[in-house]
Amino acid sequence: MNDLDRVATALRRLPPSCGAVRLVAVDGHAGSGKSTLAARLAVALGDAPVLHLDDLATHEELFAWTGRMLAEVIGPLSRGETASYHPYDWQLRAFGAPRPLEPAPVVLVEGVGAGRRELRPFLAGLLWMERGPEDSWARGRRRDGPDLSAFWDGWTVAETRHFSADPSRPFADALVRERGEGYEWLPGPSVTAGPNQIITQCDDSPAAN
C-alpha cells in the first residue's frame, strides 16, 4: 500500500462533514501541485469527484466565488442532493452549462482558497501543498507560458492579499511536500492527537505512488 492509498483510507474514515459527504480541500499557492495531487487522490479513492475552484472563479472574481460555492455546491450536498454548478470558461469569459457533482462518500475541492474560513465548517479535512509562493508561481508561469504573464502579475497580487486576510495553512490537517517520486506527508498545524487525524508520525517518509 503506498502513501496515497493510506491517505485515501484515512479520508474514508473521517466523519461526514457536509451531509453524508466528506468534503476534503486541497489548498496551496497557485502552481504548487494541487491539481496533480487531487487527481491522484481521486484515483486512490476510486474515482472520487473533484471540484476545481477555477470553475467557480472568474476574471473579475478571482476569490469572490464563495457565494456560488455555498449556493450551488455546499447547500445541495448538505441536503443529500446532487450539486449543480456552472463552470466558468476562461477563454469565452462566460459560465457554461450546468455540471453535476454527486454526493459521493469523499468529494475533493481543489484550488487556491479551498480552505478559506467560510468553507472550513463544511470540511472533513484540509490538505496544504507545502511549497512556497515564489517557487509555486514560477512553476505556474512556466506551465502557462508568456501569453499569460499579465494574468499572473495580477494573480500574485490577489493571492497574496487573499492569504494575508484569510490564511489556510494554519488550519491544515496535513502538509504535503512533492518529492521526485511520490509525496512526503506531515501533520499540519491544526493536528492534535486523536482518532480522526489524517496523518500520523508513521506516514512521514516519502514513497512512490
N, C-alpha and C positions, 0 to 999 in steps of 0.2 A: 504494500500500500504506500503510495507516495504522499507528499505533503498536501497536495490539493485534495486527494481522496480523504485524508484525515480531517482537513478543514471542512469539506463537504459534509462529512459525518457529524462533525460538531455543530454545523449550522442547522442540520435537520433536527438536532436535539434541542435547539433553543425553543423557548416558549413562543407561541404565535404573538405577533405584535400589532397586526393590522387585520382585524377579523381573524380568519383562520390562517392568514399568510404570515410567514416570517420574512419581513422586509429587510434586506441586507444592503447597506450602502457601501460603495467603493468610491472613496474620495481621494483627492490629492491635487497637486498642481497640474495644469494643462501640459501634456507631453510626458507625464510621469509613468505611463504604462497602465492606466486604469482600464482602458477598453480591452487590452490583451488579457489582463488578469480576469476581468469579468467574463470574457468569452471562455477562458479555460476553466474557470469555476463552474460556469453554466454546464459545460460538458461533464465535469465531475459530478454535478448534481443531477445528471440525467436529462440534459437539455432544459434546464430551468429558464424561465423567461428573463430577459434583460431589458430594462428600460434605460435608454441613453438620454441624458438630460439635454444633449444637443437637439433632440427632437422637440423639447419644450421651450428652449431659449430662442431668441430671435436677434437680429442685428441691433434692434433698438432696446431689447430687454435681455441683456446677457445674463443677468441674475434676478430679474423681476418675473420669474416664472412660477413662484410659489403658489399663487392663486390657482393657476392651471393644474399644478400638481395635486393640490388638495381637492379641487373640484372634480377633475377628470380621472384621477388615479386613486388617491387615498380614500376618498369618500366611497366609491363603489367597492373597493376591495374590503374596506372595513365592514361593509354590509354583506359580504359574501357574494358580491356580484362581479361580473366581468367588467373591468375598466375599459374605457374607450377614449383615446386621446388623438389629437390631430397633429401629426409630425410636421415640423417646420422644414420647408425646402430652402436651403441656404443659397441655392442658385436662383430660384424664382422669387425668393423673398416673400413667400406666402405659405400658409398652412395647407396641408394636403388632406386627403380623405381620411376618415377615422380609422384607427388601428386598434384592434382589441388587445387586451392584456388580461390573461386568465388568472384567477386567484389560485395559483399553484402553491404547494407547501412552502417553497422558498422562491422569492422574486428578488432579483438583483437590480439595484438602481445605481447606475454608473455615471459619474460626471463631477465636474468641479462644483462643490457646494452640496453634494448629496447628503452630507452630514450636517447641514445647517440647522439652526435651533428650531425652526418651525417644523422640521421633519423628524427630529430626534425622538419625540414621544411615540412615533409610529415605527421606529426601527428596532429590529431584534438584534442587529449587530452593525458595527461601523468599522470598516477596514480602511486604513490610510496607507497610500503608497508613499514610502519613505524615501523620497528623492527631493532635493532642494529646488527652489523655484528657478534659479538661473539655469541649472542643468536641465530641468524639465522643459523650460521654454526654448532652450537651444535645440533640444531634440525635436520639439514640435515645429520649430521653424524649418529645420532640415527636412522634416517629413512633408510639410506643406509647400515648401518651395518659395521662391522670391515673389511670386504673384500675390501671396497673402501676407507680405511683410507689413503692410499698412494695418491690416486687421490685427496682426499680432502686437503691433505697437499699442493699439488701443486696448487690446485684451489684457496685456500685462498690467496696465494701469488699473483696469476694472477689477481684475483678480486680486491685486494687492489690496485695493480698498475693501473688497468683499471679506477676505480673510482677516484683515485688521479689525473689522467690525464684528465678524461672525466666524471665528476660527472653528475648524472641525477637529484638527489633530488632538487637542486636549481631551476630547471625548471618545477617541478611538479605542476600540476593544483590541485591535491588533495593528501592529506596524508591519508593513510588507516591503522587504527590500529585494529588488530584482537582482539576480545573480546571473553568471554566464550560463548556468544550467539550473533552472528552477528558481525558487524564492527562499528567502530567509524570513521566518515568521517570529515576531517578538511581541510579548504582551504590550498593549497600548497603555497610555497614561491613565485611562479610566479604570483599568482592570484591578479588581480586588479578588482575593481567593474566594472561590465559590463554584458550585456545580455547573453553572451555565457559561463560564468563561470559554472563549473560543480557542485561545492558545494557552498551552501550559509550557513549563520550562523544558519538557522533553521534546518540544517541537522546534527548538531554537536553531537547528542545524540546516544548512542548505541541502536540497535534494533535487534530483532531476524530476521533471514532470512532462 
